[in-house]
């Protein structure tokens, strides 16, 4: 069964896959972000001169290792773990 779970990720045969290149991120009930490329950058001036923060506020991006497609972003404090996105069936 194929199911779209976001604008960039699908579930195919109980595996989370990139919607562009079909890179496998593991089981549908797993932590797909652990298999993504993660990059943290300071948010300071990320939105232009009008946005200022200290360097400990980060923009975290998650990218597909198969095709470099941007999968998700989140803001985080320095040294904090990423937000876990897991699906539950019920």
Buried (B, 14 or more C-beta within 10 A) or exposed (E): EEEEBEEBBBBBEEBBBBBBEEBBBEBBEBBBBEBBEEEBEBBBEBEEEEEEBEEEBBBBBBBBEBEEBEBBEEEBEEEEEBEEBEBEEE
